[in-house]
Amino acid sequence: APRARLVVQPLGAVFDYESALATGELDVVIGNWPQPPQQLHLSVLLEDEVVCLMNRNDPRAGGMTREQYLAARHLVPLPYSQSQRGVADTYLASQRVARDARVVVPYFELAPHLLINTDLVFTTGRHFAEHFARALPLAISNAPFDFPRMRFYQLWHERSHHAPAHRWFRKLLSDAAGRVAQTLPAQDHCAPEDDARSQ
């Protein structure tokens, strides 16, 4: 696609991505909120286990208790939606507990770098954590709570549902996610067509 141009727009709590999809300002949104908007089309890209990422020398790296997790100082991403919490916070709220969100970052990729030589804990997907644990002095610990799996999906509006260029682009994203999913254990991903709204 020699004339294609890709612009990546960061999301934020005050950015109305649903309106941006409706007006054509955005073509696709990739998210992982526990409750995606019902009025948008959705295709699952992949699912991943939730783990904790921390400094390699942290004594909790071998495994944390629930009490240690709740007492820890957490590094968390900035919410990408005013109406949605992330997977971890949604689950913890259902258990009537909360974590200490001590440091908030606007971008996921920034978080691992801030963990080095600190006692902060970052709760994220295993695939993301393993990538940075190979590159930085970080360790991965299983999460002490039964968090639901992180489910990553692409969202789009009805206005672009049948457009050939949009269908082509969504397939590119699905194919890329499929290649990532091949590096995960079999139970850590699902096919892009698993969601009924992807039709």
N, C-alpha and C positions, 0 to 999 in steps of 0.2 A: 504494500500500500504506500507507494512513494509520496503521495500527497497527504497522507494522514498526519495529524498533529495531535499529540497527547499532552494534556494539561492535567496535573494531579492537584486537586483542591483539598487542602486540609479541612476537616470538619471541626466544628466547635459547638459548644452548648447553645450559642446564640445564632448559629447558621441554620437557616430553614432549608434543609436538604430536600424535603418533600416538595416544597414550592420550586426549588431549583430543578428538580427532575420534571415537574409538571410544565415548566416554561422552556425546557430545553437548555437551561444554563449548565446542567449536568446531564450526562448520558446514563451513568451507572454510579451507584454508591455501594461500596463494600463495607459491611458492618458485621457485628457479632453480638448485637443486643439480644437479651433473652426473649423479648417480645417484639419482633419486627412488625412494622405497620401492615395491617391486613389489606389496605387498599392498593398496595404496590405489588408488582410481580416479583417473585423471588426464585432464585436458583441457588441451592447449597453448593458451596465450593469445597469445603472440607471441615472435618471436626477434629478436635485435638484435646488431649487430656490436660487438665489444669495442674500445674506444679508451682513450686516456689523457687525463685532464683535469688542467690545471695553471694556475698563475698566468700571466696574459696576457704578461707581460714575461719569462717564462722563456726563455732561449736555446734550450732543447730543444723549444719549442713547434712549431717547424717540422718536427720529426721526430727521433726518438731511435734510436740504435743499440741492439742487444741489450745491449752492454756498459754503455751509459749507463742503460738501464732497470734492470739488475741492481745498478748502483752507486747508484741513486737512493734517496732516503728516501721510503717509500711510506706513504700514508694508506689504511687498510684498514677494512672494516666488521667488527664483532664477529661471530664465527661464529654462525650461527643453528642449528647442529646439532653435537652432539658427534662424530657419525660422518661428517660431510661437510665437505669443503673447498669453497671457491668455485671458479668456472670457472678463474680465473687461476692460483691456487695448485695446483689439480689438474693443470693442463697443465704448469706449471713443474716440479712434482715428477716428472712423467713424463720431463722432459728432464734431471733430476738437477741442477737449479739452484733457487735460492730468492731471493726479494726481501727487502729490508730493511723489514719492517713496523714502521715507527717510531712511527706514531700510529694508535690503534685507536678507532673511534667506534661507538656503539651504533645509530645511525640513518643511513641513506644520505643523507637530506636535509641532515644536518649537515655532511657531508664537503665539499661545494663551498665553503661559507663559510670553512672552515679552510684552504683552499688559497690564499686571497688574501694576497699579499705574503710568500709562503713559497716554498721550493724543493721542496715535497712533490708527489708524483704520485699521482693517484687513477685506478685502472683500473675502468672501468664500461661500461655500454651507451651506444651513440651517442645514442639518443633522450634519455636522462637527461642526458648531457653537453651536448647542444645546448640543452636547455631552460635549464640554468644558465649556459652560455656567453653566452646572450642577455641574461641578467639581471645577471650579475656580471662583473668584469674577469678572465675566464678564457679559456683557449685549449684547443682540442682537437688532439691529435696522434694519428696512426695508431699502433696498437700495433706494436712491432717483432717480436713473436712471432706465430705463426699460431694465436692462441687460437681455440678453437671458439666458435661463436656463443652468446650468452647466451639460454637458452631459459626463458621464464617460463610457468608452468603453475599450474593450480589442482588441489588434491588434496582428496579427500573419502573418507569411510568407506562401506562397504557398507550400514551401518545407515540411511544417509540417501540412498542411491543413487536409489531410486524415489519418494521423498517429493515430492509436488507443490510444496511451498514451497521445498524445497531445489533442485529442478530449476529453478524460476523464478529463484531467486537466482543459481545458476550461469550461467544464460543472461544475466542482467544483467551479470555479470562478463565473460562472453565477448563480449557486444555492446560493452561499454566498451572492452575490449582491441582489438576490431575497429576501433573509431573511432581509437584510437591508432595501430594498424598502418597505417591509411590515410595517415598522415603520414610513413611510412617508405618508403624505396625498395622496390621490389617484392621484391627478394631478401632483405630484412631482416625479413620476417615470414612466418607461415604461418597457414592457417586453423585455427580451434579444433578442428576434427574430425580433424586429421591424425594423432593418436595413437590406436592401437588400443584403449587402455584407456579412451577417452572414451565408448565405447558403453554 
